[in-house]
C-alpha cells in the first residue's frame, strides 16, 4: 500500500470536487404513491442544479421504467408561505401541480401537455389532494391580491370529469371551504370523503408553537359544516400538532407534543366530549418535525391499519411499525434498515416510499415492501462512485454549555487516506450553524460536508439549544435567547473539540445560512472564538427583519427575541450591523439578489460597514437566486469561494485551481 503523502491540512487533494457535486447531484423532494398492488407507481421531485434548479416530477411506473411527468419549461414549486412544499399530488396516473413561473395549478396526464386549471391571479396553492367523490381538488390557497398579508383559506377547485381533455377544460375559480384564521395547513379527507380535518394557527405563533386541529362534515352541496376543535383549543396549554390523518377505518390520528415529545394520539370521535383523545404509544422520541413547508409526512397507514412511522432520537432517525390495536407491549416494532436519516414518508397498501440516507449512503428515494421488509432504491441524490476511504463518518457528541445545560452535534474528523498531516499539526475546524433556527441537522451523507473533511478540515454540525428532535423543552430554550444560546453553543462546541486536542483552536471558522447566518455574524461580532466566517443570505439586522419579512415569519422574532417595537432595544443590541466595531475577523457573504426572506440590503449594509472599518471582507452576489441556492454554477462558486477565502485567512494552499474571490482589506 502506498504510504500517505504528508501535507498540511487544507491542502489535501480530494476527488469530491464542487463540480462533481453539482454535476452529479440532485435535490430530492416530496414523494408520493399512486395506485396499489401490481399497479403501484412511485413519484418524487428532482431538483436539478444542471437545469438551473428546476424541480421536475418523476414517476417510476409499474413496469419499472422511470420518466419525467412534466415537460421542459415547467417547474414544480409553490411560493405559499414563501418556503413552499406540498406543490403536487397524483391520482390515477394524473399529476396536479403548482408551476413556479405563474403559481397556477396545472393538470398533466402521462405524455400530455400540462393544462392550467386555475385562473391567472395573485394566488398560491399548496397541500393538494383529490376529492374523487366530488371530482375536485382541495388545497390551501393564499390570496395576495389585496393589501396587507395574503389571506389564507381552504378551497375546492372543480375538475372536469373528462380531465385532462383540453377541449373540455377551462380554468376554475376556487370555492372557499374555510377561512378566517391566519394560517391553514394539512387538510385531510376521511376515507369516505364525508369529513375533513385540518390545522390552523395564528400570529404570533408558528406551527411548532401552537396549532389547532379541526374537523367538519361536508353537506350535500360539498360545503363544510360548523368545524369542531379537537386539540389545541383556545385556553388550553399550547401544543404543536402535526399531520392529522385518517386511518383506513376512519379514525383520526395526529402527532402532538403535549407531553414534551411529538407522539401519536387518536381522537375518540365523541360528540359529547369533542376534545377526548388518547395517547397511542408514549415514548421519549419525536415522531414529527417542524412544519417549515407544506406537505410534510412522517407516517402513513398500511392496508391492515398499522402505522408505518419514522421517529428521531439523539439526532438519528429510525423506521418502525406501530399497531394501535395491539397490546401495549407488542404495539411498537422498529425495523432494521441501513438508514439514519428518513423523511417524507408515504404509505399505500403494502408499499411505502421515503427519502433516506446514512453517514455512508447518500440521500435516495427508497421504496419499502411492507410484507417482505425489503427495500429498493428508486433514485439516488448523486451518481458519484464514492470511495469510503475519503468519507468521514459523524461522531455524535454532547457538550456542556451555559447555564449548566447541554448541547448536541455531529463531529466529522478530517478523512482522506491519501494524505497525512505533518506531525504536531492540528486541523482547522469549520462549525456549521443550521438554519431555521427551529430545525436540526441530520447524519445523512452530505457531499458538501465531505468536500471539507476530505481536504483536511474538521467539521462540527451543531444542534444548538432550540433545535428539534430533543423535545419541546429543549426547543423552547431558544425563546428570547436567539443570538445568545445558539451562539454560545457554537462557541462551546468548537472549544470542547479544541480542548480535547482534536482541532486547532487558533483556526476556527463558522458558517451558516439564513438564520444560521445570523448565528455566524453574532458569533463573529459578540464573541472572539472564531477567526473567520461565512454568511449565506444571513441576517445582520434583526429590526430590519422584523419590519421587512413575509407573512409566515412576520411574528417569529416575538418568540425568539421579544415583542417589537416594545422591546426594540433588544433587537438593536443583538444586531451585528449596529456593532461593527466589535467585529475584527474576516467574513465572506453570499447573497441571492431575488431573496425576499432575507433581503440583499442586509448583507450589503454589513459589507459596507466592514469595508469602512478596514476588516477583510468579501461579497459574492448571485443574480436569479432566491432564499436558498438552486443553480449549479451558484452552488459550485459559493463552495469553492468559501474554501478559497479560508485559504487566504488560514494560510494553506488549495490543491485545486480555484477562481479567486475579491477580498477587500486583506494584505
N, C-alpha and C positions, 0 to 999 in steps of 0.2 A: 504494500500500500504506500502510495506517495505521501511523504510527511507534509503536514500543512505548511503553508507559506506564512512566515512571520511578518505581520503588517499591522500598523496601528488601527485601532477601532475607528470605524467610519470610512476607511479606505479599502474595505474588502470588496472584491468583485462578486456580484450576485447575478444569478440567472433570472431573478424576479425583477424585471425592469418595468418601468412605468408604461412603456409602450406595449409590453406583453400583457400587462394587467388590463389595459383598456381595450386592446385589440381582441383579446380572448375572453373578455368579461361580459357578463350580462347582469342586470339588476332584476332579480326575480321578484315578482309581486303576487298579489291576490290569486288564490287558486279556487277552482270550483269543480263539481262533478255534474255531468249531465247524463241522465239515464241510469239504469241499474242492470245487474247481471251481465250477460254477454254483450249487451248494448252500451256498456259503460264507456263514456267519453270523458277524458280529463282535460281541463282548461286551466291556463295560467297566463299571467302577464310577463312579458320580457321587456325590460328597459334596455335599449341598445345604444350604448355610447357611440358606436360607429355610425349610427343613424341620427346623430345629434340628440340623443336621449329619448327618441321616440319610444312610446310604450305600445307594444304590439300584443294582441290577443292571439294565443296559440292553442291549438287543440290536438290532443293525441286521440285518434279515432279508435273504435273498437277493433279495427283491423291492424292496429299497431303503427299506422302511419301518422306523421306529425305534419301539420300545415298551419299557416297563418290564417286567422279568421277574418282579418281586415286587410284591405289592400294598402299600397303605398299612398301616402297623403293623409292617412287617418292616424290619430294619436289618442289612445285611450287614457284619458285623465280628466278628473273633475277638480275644480278650484273651490268647491264647497268647503267652508272653514279654512280656506287657503291651503291647507295641508292635503285635502282630498281624501282618497280612499273610497272603497265601495263604488267604483266607477262603472261596474258592469254586472250583468247577470246572464245566465244562459238557461235555455229551456227548449227541449225538442230540437236540438241542433240549430238553434237560432240565438244569436247574441244581441243583447241590448246594452248600449254603452254610451258614455259621455265622450264627445270629441273635444279635444283640448282647444282647438282654434276658436270655436264659436260656443262651446259649452252646451250645445243642443244634444238631445238624446237621439241616437240612431239605432236602427234595426238592421241586422245583417244575417242572412242565412248563409250556409256554406256555398261558396262560389258565387255569391250575389254581391252586387254593389250596395253599400250601406245607404239606407234611406232615412232622412230626418223624420222623426215622429213627434217632435215638439217644435213650436214656432220660434222664430227669432225673438230675442229679448234679453233682458239682463237677468237671466235665470241660471242657476247652477243646481245640478241634481246629484244625489248620492244614495247609497243603501237601496239599490234597486232590487225588486223581486216581482215575479209574475203572479198575478191573481188569476189563475186559469179559470176559476169558476165564473168570473165576470169579464174575462177577456180584456184585462187591463194591467198596467204596471202600477205598483205602489212604490213611492220614492220619497225621500226627503228633498225638499226644494228650498233654495234660498232665492229670495226676490230682492235684487239690488237696484230696482228701477226707481225707487224713491230716494228721498234724502235720509241721512242718518244710516243706522246699521241695517244690513239686509234682514228681511223678515223671513223667518223660518216657518215651515209648515210640512205636514204630511199630505201628499197629494196622490191622486189617481189619474192615470193617463190612459185613455181608451185605446185599444188595439183593434184594428180591423180583423175580422175573422179570417180573412184571406192573407193576412200579413205574412211576409213582406212583399206582396204583389204590388209593384209600383203603380199600376193603373188604378188600384182601389185604395191607395194610401194617401192621406193628407195629414199634415201636422195637426196634432190635437192639443187644445188648451187643457190645462190641468184643472181638476176638480179638487178643491181643498177638503180634506177629511178632518184635519185637526190643526189648529194654530192658536196663538196667544201666549205660548211660552217662548223664552229667549232662544232655546236650543232644542232640537229634536234629533233622535238617532235610533237606530236598531228596530225599525218596525218589523214585526214578525207575525205571519199569518198562522192561525191554527190549522191542523191538517185538513179539516173540512171547509176552511175558508169562512167560518162563521164569526170568528173573533180576531182582533188584532191587539198585540201588545207592543209597547214602545217605551222609550226612555226620554225624559226631559231634564233640563237643569236651567238655572237662571243665574245671571250675574249676582254676586261676584264669583260664584262657584265655577269650577271646571269639573269635568266628568269624574275625575279621581277624588274630588272633594265631597260632592253631594249630588245625587241624582234621584229621580222619582220614577218608579215603574208603574205604568198604567195599562189597563185592559178595558176594551169596549167591544160591544157586539155590533155587527152590521145589521141594518134593517133591510127590508125587501128592495129598496132602491140602491143599496150599496153604500149608504151613508153610515157614519158611525153614531151610535147612541151615546148616552152620557158615560164618560170614562170614569173608572174607579181606580183610585190609587192603591196599589198593592204593597209597595215597600218604598222607603224613603219619603214617607208622608211628612207634611208640614208639622212642626212641633216635636217631632221625634229626633233622636240622635242622628246626625248626618251619617249617611252611608254611601259608598260608591258602588253602584250596581252595574254589572257588565253582562252583555249578551243574553237577554231573555230569549228563550227558545222552547217551543212546544215539543213534547215527546210524541212518538207515533200514536200513543193512546190519549193524546190531547191534554196532557198535564203540563203546566207551565213551570219551567225551571229557570233559574238565573244564578249568577255569581254575585256575592256581596262581601264587603269587608267589615261587616258589623261586629265580627269577633276579633278584629285586628288583621285577620288574614282573609284574602279573597277566596272564599269557599262556596260550595254548592248549597242551594236552597230550593225547595219546591213549594209552590202555592197550593193551599188546601182547597181553594175554589169554594169557599164557604160564604154564601151571600150574607149571613148574619155576622160573620167576622171576616170582612174582606182583607184584613191585613194578617190573617193567620197563615204563617209559613213555618216550615221546619227545616233544620239542617239535615243534609244528606250524609255527609261524612266529614266531621270536624277534623282539621289537620293543620299543623303549622307549616303550611305551604301556600303558594299563590297559584290559583287556577285562572288568573286574569292578568291583564297588563293595562297600562294607561291608554285610554281611548283618544290618542292623538289624531287618529284618522278614522273614517267610517269603515264599516265592513270587517272589523276585526273579529276573529273567531278562534277560541281555544278549545272548543268541544263540539260534538255532534252525536246524534243517536244512531246506533246500528238498527238493523231491521227488527231485532228482538228486544229493543228498548234499553239496551245497555248504553252508558255514556262512554264514548271514546274521548279522552281528555288529555291535555298536556298541562304540566304544572312545573313550577320552579322552586328550588331550594338551594340556598347558598350560591346563587348565581348560575346554577346549572338547570337545564330543562329536561323533563322526562315525559314519557307517554304511558298511559295507564287505561285500564278498563274499570269502570265504576258501575256496579249493578245496584240501582237504588232500591230494588225489591228483595235483595238477598239479606241474610243475617249480617249484622254489622261486622262480624269477624271475617266474613267471606266477601264483603262488599267491594273491596279495593284490590286490584291486581296490577302491579307495574309490569310493563312489557320490556323485554330485554332487547333494546335496539342500539345501534352504534352511533347515537347522536346525543349531543349535549345542548343543542340549540334548536328549538322546534317552535314554529309559529304557523298562523294561517291554516288551521286545521279544519277540514270539511269532511263530512261523512255521508254516505248514501248506501243503503242496503248493507252489504258485507264488504264495502270498499271504503277506504279513507285516502285522503291526499293532504299533504302538508309541505311546508318548507322546512328544511333541516340541514344541519351541518354539525361538525365536531372540530376539535382542535387540529385534527389531521385530515378532515374531509371538508372540502369547500361546500358552500351552500348549494342546495339542489332542490328540485321538485321531486317529491318521493310519493309513490303510491304504496298503500299497505292493504294486503288481503287479510281481512279480519279472521277468516276461517283458518287459514294456514299460518298466519302471522309472518308471511314473507313480504319483503319489500322489493320495489322496482324503482330504480332511478329513471325518471322521465326526462329531466333536463338538468344539466349542471351549470353553475354560475360561471365556470371557466373551463376552457378547453386545454389549459396548460397541463402538461405532464409534470407533476410536482414531485421532486425527489425529496424524501423525508430528511435527507442529510442537511437540507437548507431550511427546515421548518422548525421554528421554536414553538414548544407547547406551553400553554399558560399554566402558571402555578397560582392557585387560589390563595390569597393572603388576607389576613385581617391585621389591623394595627391600631394602637391606641391613638386617640386624638383629643381635642379639647373637651373640657367638662367631664373627664373620666369616661368618655364614650368610645365606641369602636366604629371604625370604618372598614370598608372592604375593597378588594380589587383583584385584578389578574396581572401577574408579572411575567413578562416574556424575556428570557435571557438572550444575549447575542448568540446566534446559531449559524454556523457555516463551516462545514467540515474541511473546506479547502484552506482555511486560514486560522491562524492563532495570533493573539496579541503579544507584543513584547512583554517580557517578564516584568511584573510590577505595575503594569498599566491597568487601570480600571475603565470600563466602558462609559461613554456618555449615556444619559437617560432621557428619554422623551416621555413625559407624562401626558396622558390623554384625558381630557375632561369631556365627558359625553354631553350631548345636547339635552334639551328638554326645558329646564333641568329635571322635570319629573319623567324620568326614563331610566334606562340601565344599560350597561354594557354586557355583552354576551361572550361566550367562549368559542363560537364558531370560527373556523379558519378564515382569517382575513388576509388577503394578499397585500393589503396596504400596511398591515402590521408587519408582515414578513418582509416587506420591502426594507423596513428599518432594521429589523433584527438580523437579517442576512447580510447587512452591510456593517454590522458591528455595534449597533445601538441596543441598549436595554430599553424595554417599553413597559410602562405601567398604565393600565387601564383602570381608572378609579371609579368605584361605585360609592361616591361620597354620600353623606347624610342627605336624605331627600330622594335618593334613588329608589326604584321599585324592586320588588322581589323579596323584601325583608320585612314585610308587614306595614300596616298603616302608621304605626307609631314611629317607625324609622323614617317613613316617607314624610311625616309631619315635622321631623326635626329641622327641616329647612324653612318652616314657616317663620317669617320675619327675619330669617338668617341668611338669605341669599346674598352672596358676596362676602360672607363671613365663614359659615360652616363648610361650604363646598371648597372655598379657598384653603382653609385650614387643613382639610382632609387631603387636598392635593400636595400641600407642603409636607404634612406629616408622613404621607405615603412615600414621597421621594426621600425624605430624610431617614425614614426607617430602613430603606434599602441601602442608603449611603452608610448608615451606622453599622449595618451588617457586612460592609465591605463588598457589596455586590455591584455598586456603581460608583462613579466618580462624583463626589459631592460638589466639585467645582465646575462640573459640566452638566448641569441640569437644565432641561428645556421643557416647556409646556405648550401644548397645542389643543385647540378645540374649535368647534363651530357653533354658530348661533348662541344659545345660552351658554354652551361650553366656551365660546369665545369671550363671553363676559367674565367667566371664571378665570380665563387666561389673563385678560387685561387687568383684572382686580389683583390677581396673584403677583403680576409684574409691577403693579403700581404700589400696592399696600404691604407687600412682603418682600424679603430680599433673598429668598431661597433659590430662585431661578435666574439663570444668566442670559436667557433668550426665550423667545416665544413666537407663536404663530396664531393669528386670529383669522378664522374663516367666517366671514359675514357675522362677526361678533358684535356685541352690544357694548358701547362705551359710555352712553348717556342714558341712564335709567329714566330720567324725566322726559327726554325726547321719546323714548319708547312708550312711556305711559300716555303721552299725548298723541303719538302717531303710530298706531298699530292697528291690526284688523280686529274684527268683532270677537273671534274665538278667544283671543288673548287680551281683550280690552281691559279686563279686571284681574288678570293673572297676578300682577305685581301687588295687588291688595293683600294677597296671602303671603307672597314671598318677601315683600319689603315693608309695606304699610299703606294705609289709606292715603290716596293722593287727591287733592293737594294738601290735605290737612297735615300730613307728615312729609311735606316737601323737603325739609332739611335732611331727612334720612336719604332721600333719593340723591340729593346733591352730594352728601358726604360719601356715599358709596359709588359714585360715578367716576371712573378713571379720567374722564375728559376734564373734570374740574381739579385734578391733582397731577398734571403732567410733570410738575417739579419733583414729584416723588418717584417717577419712572426714569431709570437711568440705564436700562439694558436694552439691547437691540430687539426690535419687533418687526415682523413681516405681516402684512394684511392682504387677504384675498377676498374679493368682493364681486358679487354679481350685480350688474348695473340695472337689472329689472327686478330687484328684490323688493317686495312690498312688506315683508315681515320685519326685516331689519333694513331700513332704507340706507342707500350708499352714503348719505351725508354723515352718518355716524362714523364710518371708517375715515372719511375724508377729514372730518374735524379732528380726529385723533392724530392722523398722519401729519396734518399741518402743525398741530401743537408740538409734536415731537421734532419735526424738522426745524421749527423755530428755536427749539431748545438745544439743538445740536446732538440729539440722541440718534444713533444709527437706526434707520427705518426704511422699509421698502413697501411699496403699494402696488398690487397687481390686480387691476380691474378686468372684468370679463363682460364683453358685450353679449346680449342674448341669454344670460344666465339669471336665474331667479334665486329663490332661497333653497340652496342645495344644488350642487353642480351635477349636470347630467351629460354634458358633451365630452366626448373622448379627449379632444385637444385641451379642454379646460382641466379635466382631472389629471391628465399627464403633466401639464405645465405646473399646476399647483403642487403636485407631489415632488417633482424634480426641483421646483423652485424653493420649496421649504428645505429640502436636503442641501441644496447649494448654499442657502442662507446660513445654515448652521455650520457648514464647512468653513465659511469665512469668519464666523464668530469663534468656533472652537479650534480652528487651525488644522483640520485634517484635509487630505486631498482626495476627492472622489475618484473612484476607479474609472468611472464613465465620463465621457464628454457631456457636460450639461450646459445648456444655454444660460449664460449668466443672468442674474437679476440685478437691476439697478438698485443700489443701496446708498441712500443719502447719509452723509455724515460719517461714513466709515473710511478710516485712513487705509 
